Every structure is written in structure tokens, then in C-alpha cells.
């Protein structure tokens, strides 16, 4: 009973918060307060409601993924995943705990783009460019292999959804760059971004699995049939594409 009440409370409160970053911060605080065992149960309850086509629960589940993707939540995320496994909730655990699955980055993916300065640019200089407004330079910044540079550019108001979709579709790419997208409440609410992450074999498996519940049936079906993607992702998409019974 307590779990159901807590799940409904979180959904109600988060739905009333207009600012996504504030909502993500609230969820992070509440999940830490609840602790791993209760958080795992509450997340499972919200996820079950989302699977029953409760739109509010689906929106909150997406923000839960963003909240727990933060670097400072690494220990909490793993602890919740372990609690989920103890509950027999393997799917939730897989969406929370990093596992091997994405292709490893190669030398091409790790190459710093040429910024036309006639010399290699330092990390600090590249971070500075990521805060700029020059669209030509930003297009190069979005090819930077360093996650810290990408984190900054993703917060740049000059960046648009097509920019981020192209970033998420890039192959080869450093997987940790795509994890930075998963940490962004600004971009993870965009369907095109989530779809591009799910389709990219370089996306970390836990990130790809976390967006599966938020894909439409046709896109999930297409991904399920893609031989270049991880078996666990394809299986999850196949399940998501099946018609659901509404009780």
C-alpha cells in the first residue's frame, strides 16, 4: 500500500513542476531519501503504470532515468539496480546499471575535430568554444569526443534538436558522449533524440534500454529487427512493440 501511495505522490508532484530540471532534482532527492529498496519498488510501480498507458507515469519514468543518470547518483543507481534484481525486476535493473553492450569507440571516434586554429586546441579552449554562439564552430564542437565538452554544448541555447539528433546518430562515436545526452532533461524529452539513441549501436546498453518504454510501437518493432544492435535491446523492443492489454 505504501509503495502505491508513494508512487502516486511522486507522479502527482512531478507533474505539477513546470521546470524539468527542478523536477529531476526533486526526483533525485526523493529517491535518495527513500533508499534503494523502497526506490526500486516505487520505480517498478510507476513503470507498471506507464506500461498500462498512464501518460503521467510514463513522463515521470523518463525523468527518473535522467535523474539517476547523473554522475553524483552512480552509487544510488547501482544500489537501486541491485535492489531491483533482489525483487526479481531484471528489466529495471538493466535500465539502471551500466553493462557491456555498446560498441567500443575507435580512433576515428576519439579524434578531436579541426577548429581551424593551425594547432591542437586544449580541453579548456574547446570548452570555451562550446559556450559560444558561432553555428559553424558549434557544428565542430558537436564532433568533439570529450564528454565534458559535449555536456557544455548540450546546455548551449544555440543548439537545436536536429543538432542533437545528428550527434546521437553519429557513428563511430565515444559511448560516454551519448551518455551525456541521457543526462540532459532538456534533450531526453525530445522523441527524435530518444529514437536516435536507441538506434545507435554505440549507445551504452543501459541508456538504450531506458528509452525503449518511451518509443512508439512501430519504431520499437524496427529496432527489434536490427541485427547490428545488442540482443537485449532487440528483445526489449520486441516486447514493447506487442499490443498491450488495457485493464
C-alpha positions in Angstrom: 0.0 0.0 0.0 2.8 2.4 0.9 4.6 1.8 -2.3 1.5 2.6 -4.4 0.8 5.8 -2.4 4.4 6.9 -2.8 4.4 6.3 -6.5 1.2 8.3 -6.9 2.6 11.1 -4.8 5.8 11.3 -6.9 3.9 11.3 -10.1 1.5 14.0 -8.8 4.2 16.3 -7.5 6.5 15.9 -10.6 3.6 16.6 -12.9 3.0 19.8 -11.1 6.6 21.1 -11.5 6.9 23.1 -14.7 10.7 23.3 -14.7 12.2 19.9 -15.9 15.5 20.5 -14.1 13.7 21.2 -10.9 11.6 18.1 -11.4 14.7 16.0 -12.0 16.3 17.4 -8.9 13.2 16.6 -6.8 13.2 13.0 -8.0 16.9 12.6 -7.3 16.3 13.9 -3.7 13.3 11.7 -3.1 14.9 8.5 -4.4 17.9 9.1 -2.2 15.6 9.7 0.8 13.6 6.6 0.1 16.7 4.4 -0.2 17.5 1.7 -2.7 14.9 -0.9 -1.6 11.9 1.4 -1.5 13.0 3.3 -4.6 13.2 0.1 -6.6 9.7 -0.8 -5.5 8.4 2.7 -6.3 10.1 2.8 -9.7 8.6 -0.6 -10.5 5.2 0.7 -9.6 5.5 3.8 -11.7 6.9 1.8 -14.6 3.9 -0.7 -14.4 1.5 2.3 -14.5 3.4 3.6 -17.5 3.1 0.3 -19.3 -0.6 0.5 -18.7 -0.5 3.6 -20.9 -0.7 6.1 -18.0 0.9 9.1 -19.7 1.8 11.0 -16.5 3.7 7.9 -15.2 5.5 7.5 -18.5 6.7 11.1 -18.4 7.9 10.7 -14.8 9.7 7.4 -15.6 11.6 9.2 -18.3 12.7 11.9 -15.8 13.6 9.2 -13.3 16.0 7.8 -15.9 17.5 11.3 -16.3 17.7 11.9 -12.6 19.6 8.6 -11.9 21.9 9.1 -14.9 23.7 11.9 -13.1 27.3 11.3 -12.1 26.6 12.0 -8.5 23.9 9.3 -8.5 26.3 6.4 -9.5 26.2 4.7 -6.2 22.5 5.2 -5.7 21.7 4.0 -9.2 23.7 0.8 -8.7 22.2 0.2 -5.3 18.6 0.6 -6.7 19.5 -1.8 -9.6 20.7 -4.4 -7.1 17.5 -4.0 -5.1 15.5 -4.4 -8.3 17.4 -7.7 -9.0 16.6 -8.9 -5.5 12.9 -8.1 -6.3 13.2 -10.1 -9.5 12.8 -7.0 -11.6 15.6 -7.6 -14.1 14.3 -5.2 -16.7 14.5 -2.2 -14.3 18.0 -3.2 -13.2 19.2 -3.4 -16.8 18.0 0.1 -17.4 19.8 1.4 -14.4 23.1 -0.4 -14.3 25.8 0.1 -16.9 26.7 -3.1 -18.7 28.8 -4.0 -21.7 26.8 -3.7 -24.9 27.7 -0.7 -26.9 30.5 -0.9 -29.5 33.8 0.4 -28.2 35.0 3.7 -29.6 37.8 3.5 -32.2 40.5 6.0 -33.1 38.2 7.9 -35.5 35.6 8.4 -32.8 38.2 9.8 -30.4 39.7 12.3 -32.9 39.4 15.9 -31.9 37.9 18.0 -34.7 40.0 20.6 -36.6 38.9 24.0 -35.3 41.0 25.8 -37.9 43.5 27.3 -35.5 46.5 25.6 -37.0 47.3 23.8 -33.8 45.7 21.3 -31.4 43.3 23.1 -29.0 43.4 22.4 -25.3 40.4 21.0 -23.5 39.8 24.3 -21.8 39.7 26.1 -25.2 37.3 23.5 -26.6 35.0 24.0 -23.5 35.1 27.8 -24.2 34.0 27.2 -27.8 31.2 25.0 -26.6 29.7 28.1 -24.8 29.8 30.3 -27.9 27.2 31.2 -30.5 29.0 30.7 -33.7 27.0 28.0 -35.5 29.9 26.9 -37.7 32.1 26.4 -34.7 29.4 24.7 -32.7 28.9 22.1 -35.5 32.6 21.2 -35.0 32.2 21.2 -31.2 29.4 18.7 -31.5 32.0 16.3 -33.1 34.3 16.6 -30.0 34.9 13.2 -28.4 35.3 14.6 -24.8 32.1 14.2 -22.7 32.9 17.4 -20.7 32.8 19.4 -23.9 29.6 17.8 -25.0 27.9 18.4 -21.6 28.6 22.1 -22.0 27.5 22.3 -25.6 24.2 20.5 -24.9 23.3 23.3 -22.5 24.0 26.0 -25.1 20.8 27.8 -26.1 22.1 28.0 -29.7 21.9 24.2 -30.1 18.7 22.8 -31.7 17.0 19.4 -31.7 18.3 18.5 -35.2 21.8 19.2 -33.9 21.4 16.7 -31.1 19.7 14.1 -33.2 22.7 14.2 -35.6 25.0 13.9 -32.6 23.1 10.8 -31.4 23.1 9.3 -34.8 26.9 9.7 -35.4 28.9 6.6 -36.0 31.5 5.9 -34.8 31.2 7.9 -31.5 32.5 7.7 -28.0 29.7 6.0 -26.0 30.2 8.3 -23.0 29.3 11.2 -25.3 25.9 9.7 -25.8 25.6 9.1 -22.0 25.9 12.9 -21.6 22.8 13.3 -23.8 21.0 10.8 -21.5 21.8 13.1 -18.6 20.1 16.1 -20.2 16.5 16.8 -19.2 16.4 19.3 -22.0 17.0 16.7 -24.7 15.7 13.4 -23.4 12.1 14.7 -23.6 12.6 15.0 -27.4 11.3 11.9 -29.2 13.8 12.3 -32.1 16.7 12.3 -29.6 15.5 9.2 -27.8 14.9 7.4 -31.1 18.4 8.2 -32.4 20.0 6.9 -29.1 18.0 3.7 -29.3 19.1 3.1 -32.9 22.8 3.8 -32.4 24.9 0.7 -31.6 27.4 2.9 -29.8 24.8 3.9 -27.2 25.6 2.3 -23.8 23.2 -0.6 -23.3 21.6 0.8 -20.1 20.9 4.1 -21.8 19.3 2.4 -24.9 17.2 0.2 -22.7 16.0 3.1 -20.6 14.4 4.8 -23.7 12.7 1.6 -25.0 9.5 2.2 -22.9 9.2 5.7 -24.5 9.3 4.6 -28.1 6.2 4.1 -30.3 5.3 0.5 -31.3 6.5 0.9 -34.9 9.9 2.3 -34.0 10.3 -0.4 -31.4 9.4 -3.0 -34.0 12.0 -1.6 -36.4 14.7 -1.6 -33.8 13.8 -5.2 -32.8 14.6 -6.2 -36.3 18.0 -4.5 -36.5 20.8 -7.1 -36.4 23.5 -4.5 -35.6 22.0 -3.8 -32.1 22.5 -5.7 -28.9 20.3 -8.8 -28.3 18.9 -7.5 -25.0 17.9 -4.2 -26.7 16.2 -6.0 -29.6 14.3 -8.3 -27.2 13.2 -5.3 -25.1 11.9 -3.6 -28.2 10.1 -6.7 -29.4 8.3 -6.8 -26.1 7.5 -3.1 -26.3 6.1 -3.5 -29.8 3.5 -6.1 -28.7 -0.1 -4.9 -28.3 -0.8 -4.1 -24.6 -3.9 -5.1 -22.8 -5.6 -2.2 -21.1 -7.3 -3.1 -17.8 
